[in-house]
Amino acid sequence: MTCRIAVFGTGYLGATHAACMAELGHEVLGVDVDAGKLAKLESGEVPFYEPGLTEVLERNLEAGRLRFTSSYADAAEFADVHFIGVGTPQKKGEFAADLTYVDSVIDQLAPLLTEPAVIFGKSTVPVGTAERLRARARQLAPAGDDVDLAWNPEFLREGYAVRDTLHPDRVVLGVDRALPGRAVEVAREVYSQLLDEEIPFIVTDLATAELVKTSANAFLATKISFINAMAEVCEASGADVTVLADAIGHDARIGRRFLNAGIGFGGGCLPKDIRAFMARAGELGADQALTFLREVDNINMRRRSRMVELARDAAGGSLLGARVSVLGAAFKPDSDDVRDSPALNVAGQIQLQGAAVTVYDPQAMDNSRRLFPTLNYATSTLEACAGADVVLVLTEWKEFRELNPDVLGTVVRGKVVLDGRNCLDVDRWRTAGWQYRGLGRAASEAVVG
């Protein structure tokens, strides 16, 4: 069945969801207040890098299933199914999430709903938000109790967002159990193609749906920081964290995914979401339950400092006057997202200690320049590494993993590589005469000379 859908917010989440809902055959209207972003999307240009999304966008614009507008009135008249996909950034000076944009959607949309409608929240919000917004929407809407609000959290991985939307590993829907509306019925219509694939459809109360997203992110962050804590122990004891991770990863209860030691996680989700989770737990009087997340956050930030220390050591004890090449700026490969990027954070710290730092990333250069305009930027790996005393690999792009150390060795001043993601072939680099150091690997095992 074809639904008429409005998606509020055309950032990473909203634009992806709008295009993919059109790909499922629905008529979709994307809504945003940013005229520049809307103009790009209307012309078939995605304002960020996400593999495969441009093709989906163009296909559905051409088919007439996807349009964009800044008018809430047009959206209310057009659709009876509304998705909230706006950002929930961290509040300045606080751990808590800023719900300004989510609240604004309800405050602007609800007064325009004169007919029955269902609102699905997809933004990551603190537990308890959906219940409050549901009451607010019904209070403001002329249609009153004929407006239902449910929470349908997203589980997108940057670089795989199209696949994760069209073929997710589960669909979670939180509803008000005491006052059930039409949300479950409508969700089954919207996601009928997905459910035909026998993708699990999990219906919960509102609070549980909100917690599914935040607790999933907290668990992933904890797993990453656990292996980075083990990396610290490995460095101190002379062990190898990559072999350790392989060995414990064979245990089905643990698994190998997200056990890659390095400079830690970043991006627009994990860091701010675990901090907001801690803040909300405190508001609920359950702060002791999540105190471990403070150490998860501390470990994550400490790995960045450790990489700066290794760079200083590799430069002879001082970065003053050193020439350092940083390969990678995005917080992860297959993305141009530099929000809370460990790579750029490390590059900035190294520059502050007196080094001349040149950065190259296959996709994130424009975003990097806006965030760190004082760094030097190159248009290729070889240009970035020309005359470098130390090369840092900080984002595990395929082109960096497959670098030829013999070729790179012809342009650098010092053949020293620091592998911030443990993604390089150690033997290949050592055989080519490079001094190699990876996080969580003892210096005696990692350095040639």
C-alpha positions as CSV (number, residue, x, y, z in Angstrom):
1,M,0.0,0.0,0.0
2,T,1.3,3.5,-0.9
3,C,1.4,6.0,2.0
4,R,1.8,9.8,1.8
5,I,4.6,10.6,4.1
6,A,6.3,13.8,5.3
7,V,9.8,13.7,6.8
8,F,10.9,16.6,9.0
9,G,14.6,17.3,8.8
10,T,16.7,16.6,5.8
11,G,20.1,16.1,7.5
12,Y,21.8,12.7,7.5
13,L,18.8,10.8,9.1
14,G,16.0,12.7,7.5
15,A,17.3,12.8,3.9
16,T,18.2,9.1,4.0
17,H,14.8,8.2,5.4
18,A,12.9,10.3,2.9
19,A,14.7,8.9,-0.1
20,C,14.4,5.4,1.1
21,M,10.6,5.7,1.9
22,A,10.2,6.9,-1.7
23,E,12.3,3.9,-2.8
24,L,9.7,1.7,-1.1
25,G,7.1,3.2,-3.3
26,H,5.6,5.8,-1.0
27,E,4.9,9.4,-1.9
28,V,7.3,11.5,0.2
29,L,7.7,15.2,1.1
30,G,10.9,16.2,2.8
31,V,10.6,19.3,5.0
32,D,13.4,21.6,6.2
33,V,13.9,25.2,7.1
34,D,17.3,25.3,5.4
35,A,16.7,26.7,1.9
36,G,20.2,25.8,0.7
37,K,19.9,22.2,1.8
38,L,16.5,21.9,0.1
39,A,17.8,23.4,-3.1
40,K,20.6,20.8,-3.3
41,L,18.3,17.9,-2.6
42,E,15.7,19.1,-5.2
43,S,18.5,19.2,-7.8
44,G,19.5,15.6,-6.9
45,E,22.6,16.5,-4.8
46,V,23.1,14.9,-1.4
47,P,24.6,17.5,1.0
48,F,26.8,14.9,2.6
49,Y,28.6,11.8,1.5
50,E,26.7,8.5,1.9
51,P,27.4,5.7,-0.6
52,G,24.4,4.8,-2.8
53,L,22.1,7.6,-1.5
54,T,22.6,9.9,-4.5
55,E,21.3,7.2,-6.9
56,V,18.2,6.6,-4.7
57,L,17.5,10.3,-4.4
58,E,17.8,10.9,-8.2
59,R,15.7,7.9,-9.1
60,N,12.8,8.9,-6.9
61,L,12.9,12.6,-7.8
62,E,12.7,11.6,-11.4
63,A,9.8,9.2,-10.7
64,G,7.9,12.0,-8.9
65,R,7.6,10.1,-5.6
66,L,9.9,12.5,-3.7
67,R,9.7,16.3,-3.3
68,F,11.0,18.9,-0.8
69,T,9.5,21.9,0.8
70,S,10.0,24.4,3.7
71,S,6.2,24.6,4.3
72,Y,4.7,22.9,7.3
73,A,1.3,23.7,6.0
74,D,2.0,21.9,2.7
75,A,3.3,18.9,4.7
76,A,0.2,18.8,6.9
77,E,-2.1,19.0,3.9
78,F,-0.2,16.4,1.9
79,A,0.6,13.7,4.4
80,D,-1.1,11.8,7.2
81,V,2.1,10.0,8.2
82,H,4.8,12.2,9.6
83,F,8.4,11.2,10.6
84,I,10.6,13.4,12.8
85,G,14.2,13.1,11.8
86,V,15.8,16.3,13.1
87,G,19.0,16.5,15.2
88,T,19.3,16.2,19.0
89,P,22.8,17.7,19.6
90,Q,24.5,17.9,23.0
91,K,23.7,21.1,24.9
92,K,26.5,23.6,25.1
93,G,28.2,23.2,28.5
94,E,26.1,20.2,29.4
95,F,25.9,16.5,28.8
96,A,22.1,16.6,28.2
97,A,20.5,16.4,24.7
98,D,19.1,19.6,23.2
99,L,15.6,18.9,22.1
100,T,14.9,22.3,20.6
101,Y,14.5,20.9,17.1
102,V,12.3,18.0,18.0
103,D,10.0,20.2,20.1
104,S,9.8,22.7,17.3
105,V,8.5,20.1,14.8
106,I,5.6,19.2,17.2
107,D,4.9,22.9,18.0
108,Q,4.7,23.8,14.3
109,L,3.1,20.7,12.9
110,A,0.5,19.7,15.4
111,P,-1.7,22.9,15.2
112,L,-2.0,22.2,11.4
113,L,-3.4,18.6,11.9
114,T,-7.1,18.8,11.3
115,E,-7.5,15.2,10.2
116,P,-6.3,11.9,11.8
117,A,-2.6,11.5,11.5
118,V,0.3,9.4,12.9
119,I,3.7,11.0,13.9
120,F,6.7,8.7,14.2
121,G,9.7,9.9,16.0
122,K,13.1,8.7,14.7
123,S,15.5,11.1,16.3
124,T,17.5,9.8,19.3
125,V,15.9,11.3,22.4
126,P,16.1,10.8,26.2
127,V,13.7,8.3,27.6
128,G,10.4,10.0,28.5
129,T,10.5,12.4,25.6
130,A,7.9,10.5,23.4
131,E,5.3,10.5,26.2
132,R,5.6,14.2,26.6
133,L,5.5,14.9,22.9
134,R,2.5,12.7,22.4
135,A,0.5,14.6,25.0
136,R,1.7,17.9,23.5
137,A,0.7,16.9,19.9
138,R,-2.8,15.9,21.0
139,Q,-3.2,19.1,23.0
140,L,-2.2,21.4,20.1
141,A,-3.8,19.5,17.2
142,P,-7.4,20.4,16.1
143,A,-7.8,16.6,15.5
144,G,-7.0,16.0,19.1
145,D,-6.9,12.3,20.1
146,D,-7.0,11.3,16.4
147,V,-3.4,12.3,16.3
148,D,-1.2,9.5,17.4
149,L,2.6,9.6,18.2
150,A,4.9,6.6,18.4
151,W,8.6,6.2,18.5
152,N,10.5,4.3,15.7
153,P,14.2,4.7,16.5
154,E,16.8,4.5,13.7
155,F,19.8,2.2,13.7
156,L,21.8,3.7,10.8
157,R,25.5,3.1,10.3
158,E,27.2,5.9,8.3
159,G,28.4,4.3,5.1
160,Y,25.6,1.7,5.2
161,A,22.6,4.0,5.7
162,V,20.7,3.0,2.6
163,R,21.0,-0.7,3.3
164,D,20.2,-0.2,7.0
165,T,17.0,1.6,6.0
166,L,15.8,-0.7,3.3
167,H,17.0,-3.9,4.9
168,P,17.3,-3.3,8.7
169,D,18.1,-6.0,11.2
170,R,14.9,-5.0,13.1
171,V,12.1,-2.5,13.2
172,V,11.3,-1.2,16.7
173,L,8.1,0.7,17.4
174,G,7.1,2.2,20.8
175,V,3.5,3.0,21.4
176,D,1.3,4.1,24.3
177,R,0.0,0.8,25.6
178,A,-2.7,2.4,27.7
179,L,-4.2,4.4,24.8
180,P,-3.4,2.5,21.6
181,G,-3.9,4.4,18.4
182,R,-3.3,3.6,14.8
183,A,0.5,3.6,14.9
184,V,1.1,-0.2,14.7
185,E,-1.3,-0.5,11.8
186,V,0.2,2.4,9.9
187,A,3.8,1.2,10.6
188,R,2.9,-2.1,9.1
189,E,1.7,-0.4,6.0
190,V,4.8,1.9,5.7
191,Y,7.2,-1.0,6.3
192,S,5.2,-3.7,4.5
193,Q,8.0,-4.6,2.1
194,L,10.5,-4.9,5.0
195,L,8.1,-7.1,7.0
196,D,7.6,-9.3,3.9
197,E,11.3,-10.1,4.3
198,E,10.5,-11.4,7.8
199,I,12.5,-8.6,9.4
200,P,11.7,-8.7,13.1
201,F,9.0,-6.1,14.1
202,I,9.2,-5.4,17.8
203,V,6.4,-3.4,19.4
204,T,7.1,-2.0,22.8
205,D,6.0,0.8,25.1
206,L,7.3,4.3,24.4
207,A,10.0,4.3,27.0
208,T,11.5,1.0,25.9
209,A,11.7,2.1,22.3
210,E,13.6,5.2,23.3
211,L,16.0,3.0,25.5
212,V,16.6,0.5,22.7
213,K,18.5,3.2,20.7
214,T,20.4,4.8,23.6
215,S,21.3,1.5,25.2
216,A,22.5,0.0,21.9
217,N,24.8,3.0,21.4
218,A,26.0,2.8,25.0
219,F,26.8,-0.9,24.6
220,L,28.8,-0.3,21.4
221,A,30.7,2.5,22.9
222,T,31.5,0.3,25.9
223,K,32.7,-2.5,23.7
224,I,35.0,-0.1,21.8
225,S,36.4,1.5,25.0
226,F,36.9,-2.0,26.5
227,I,39.3,-3.1,23.8
228,N,41.0,0.3,23.9
229,A,41.5,-0.2,27.7
230,M,43.0,-3.6,26.9
231,A,45.2,-1.8,24.4
232,E,46.6,0.3,27.3
233,V,47.3,-2.9,29.2
234,C,48.9,-4.6,26.1
235,E,51.3,-1.6,25.6
236,A,52.3,-1.8,29.3
237,S,52.8,-5.6,29.3
238,G,54.3,-6.2,25.8
239,A,51.2,-7.9,24.4
240,D,49.4,-7.4,21.1
241,V,45.9,-6.2,21.3
242,T,45.0,-7.2,17.7
243,V,45.8,-10.9,18.5
244,L,44.0,-10.5,21.8
245,A,40.9,-9.2,20.1
246,D,41.0,-12.1,17.5
247,A,41.3,-14.6,20.3
248,I,38.5,-13.4,22.6
249,G,36.3,-12.6,19.6
250,H,36.0,-16.3,18.8
251,D,33.8,-16.5,21.9
252,A,30.3,-16.3,20.5
253,R,29.2,-14.4,23.7
254,I,31.7,-11.7,22.9
255,G,32.1,-11.6,19.1
256,R,34.8,-9.9,17.1
257,R,32.9,-6.8,15.8
258,F,33.7,-3.5,17.4
259,L,36.8,-5.0,19.0
260,N,39.3,-3.0,16.9
261,A,41.6,-1.0,19.1
262,G,42.6,2.5,17.9
263,I,42.1,6.1,18.6
264,G,38.4,5.6,19.6
265,F,35.0,6.5,18.4
266,G,33.6,9.9,17.3
267,G,30.9,11.1,15.0
268,G,27.5,12.7,15.7
269,C,26.0,9.8,17.6
270,L,28.0,7.8,20.1
271,P,29.8,10.5,22.0
272,K,26.8,12.8,22.5
273,D,24.3,9.9,23.0
274,I,26.2,8.3,25.8
275,R,26.6,11.7,27.6
276,A,22.9,12.4,27.1
277,F,22.1,8.9,28.5
278,M,24.1,9.7,31.6
279,A,22.4,13.0,32.0
280,R,18.9,11.5,31.7
281,A,19.7,8.7,34.1
282,G,20.7,11.4,36.7
283,E,17.4,13.2,36.1
284,L,15.5,9.9,36.8
285,G,17.5,9.2,39.9
286,A,19.3,6.3,38.3
287,D,22.6,8.0,37.8
288,Q,24.6,5.2,39.6
289,A,23.4,2.7,36.9
290,L,25.4,4.5,34.2
291,T,28.5,5.8,36.1
292,F,30.5,3.3,34.1
293,L,29.8,5.3,31.0
294,R,32.0,8.2,32.4
295,E,34.9,5.8,32.2
296,V,33.9,4.7,28.7
297,D,34.0,8.3,27.7
298,N,37.3,8.9,29.5
299,I,39.0,5.9,27.9
300,N,37.8,7.1,24.5
301,M,39.3,10.6,24.9
302,R,42.5,9.2,26.4
303,R,43.3,7.3,23.3
304,R,43.5,10.5,21.3
305,S,46.0,11.9,23.8
306,R,48.0,8.7,23.5
307,M,48.3,9.1,19.7
308,V,49.6,12.6,20.2
309,E,52.2,11.2,22.7
310,L,53.3,8.6,20.2
311,A,53.6,11.3,17.5
312,R,55.8,13.4,19.8
313,D,58.0,10.4,20.6
314,A,58.3,9.5,16.9
315,A,59.4,13.1,16.2
316,G,62.3,12.8,18.7
317,G,60.6,14.0,21.8
318,S,59.3,17.3,20.5
319,L,56.8,18.2,17.8
320,L,58.1,21.8,17.4
321,G,59.1,22.2,13.8
322,A,58.2,18.6,12.9
323,R,56.3,17.9,9.6
324,V,53.4,15.5,10.3
325,S,51.1,13.9,7.7
326,V,47.6,12.9,8.9
327,L,45.7,10.5,6.6
328,G,42.1,10.6,7.5
329,A,39.8,13.3,8.8
330,A,36.3,11.7,8.9
331,F,35.4,9.9,12.1
332,K,35.0,6.7,10.1
333,P,35.6,5.5,6.5
334,D,32.8,5.9,3.8
335,S,31.7,9.1,5.4
336,D,32.4,12.8,5.3
337,D,31.3,13.4,8.9
338,V,33.9,15.2,11.0
339,R,31.7,15.8,14.1
340,D,33.8,14.9,17.1
341,S,36.4,13.3,14.8
342,P,39.3,11.7,16.7
343,A,41.5,12.2,13.6
344,L,41.0,15.9,13.4
345,N,41.2,16.2,17.2
346,V,44.6,14.5,17.1
347,A,45.7,16.7,14.2
348,G,44.7,19.8,16.0
349,Q,46.5,18.8,19.2
350,I,49.7,18.0,17.2
351,Q,49.6,21.4,15.5
352,L,49.2,23.2,18.8
353,Q,52.4,21.5,19.9
354,G,54.3,23.2,17.1
355,A,54.2,20.8,14.2
356,A,53.3,21.6,10.6
357,V,50.3,19.3,10.0
358,T,49.0,18.3,6.6
359,V,45.7,16.4,6.3
360,Y,44.2,14.4,3.5
361,D,40.8,12.5,3.4
362,P,39.0,11.2,0.4
363,Q,35.7,12.8,1.2
364,A,35.9,15.0,4.3
365,M,38.1,17.8,3.1
366,D,35.5,20.6,2.9
367,N,34.0,19.8,6.2
368,S,37.5,19.6,7.8
369,R,38.5,23.0,6.5
370,R,35.3,24.5,8.0
371,L,36.0,23.0,11.4
372,F,39.9,23.3,11.5
373,P,40.8,26.1,9.0
374,T,44.3,26.5,10.3
375,L,45.5,23.0,9.4
376,N,47.2,22.4,6.0
377,Y,45.2,20.3,3.5
378,A,46.4,18.2,0.5
379,T,44.6,16.8,-2.5
380,S,46.2,13.3,-2.4
381,T,48.0,11.0,-0.1
382,L,51.4,11.6,-1.8
383,E,51.0,15.4,-1.6
384,A,50.0,15.1,2.1
385,C,53.1,13.0,2.9
386,A,55.7,14.9,0.9
387,G,58.6,15.8,3.2
388,A,56.8,14.3,6.3
389,D,58.8,13.2,9.3
390,V,55.9,11.1,10.6
391,V,52.8,9.7,8.9
392,L,49.7,9.0,10.9
393,V,46.9,6.8,9.6
394,L,43.8,7.9,11.6
395,T,40.8,6.8,9.4
396,E,40.8,3.3,7.9
397,W,39.8,4.2,4.4
398,K,40.4,1.4,1.9
399,E,42.9,3.5,0.0
400,F,45.0,4.0,3.2
401,R,44.8,0.3,4.1
402,E,46.1,-0.5,0.6
403,L,48.9,2.1,0.5
404,N,52.1,0.9,-1.1
405,P,54.8,1.7,1.5
406,D,57.6,1.5,-1.1
407,V,56.0,4.3,-3.1
408,L,55.2,6.4,-0.1
409,G,58.7,6.0,1.1
410,T,60.0,7.9,-1.9
411,V,58.3,11.2,-0.8
412,V,58.6,11.3,3.0
413,R,61.6,12.7,4.9
414,G,61.3,10.0,7.7
415,K,59.9,6.5,7.2
416,V,57.8,6.4,10.4
417,V,54.2,5.4,10.4
418,L,51.8,5.5,13.3
419,D,48.7,3.3,12.7
420,G,45.9,4.8,14.7
421,R,43.4,2.1,13.5
422,N,45.6,-1.0,13.4
423,C,44.6,-1.3,9.8
424,L,47.9,-1.7,8.0
425,D,49.8,-4.8,7.1
426,V,52.6,-4.6,9.7
427,D,55.0,-7.0,8.0
428,R,54.7,-5.3,4.6
429,W,55.5,-1.9,6.1
430,R,58.4,-3.2,8.2
431,T,59.8,-5.1,5.2
432,A,59.7,-1.8,3.3
433,G,62.0,-0.3,5.9
434,W,59.4,1.7,7.9
435,Q,59.3,2.2,11.6
436,Y,55.8,1.0,12.5
437,R,53.8,1.6,15.7
438,G,50.2,0.6,16.3
439,L,48.1,1.3,19.4
440,G,48.0,-1.6,21.8
441,R,51.2,-3.1,20.4
442,A,54.4,-3.0,22.4
443,A,57.1,-0.8,20.9
444,S,59.7,-3.6,20.9
445,E,57.4,-5.6,18.7
446,A,56.3,-2.8,16.4
447,V,59.3,-0.7,15.6
448,V,62.0,-1.5,13.1
449,G,65.5,-0.4,13.6
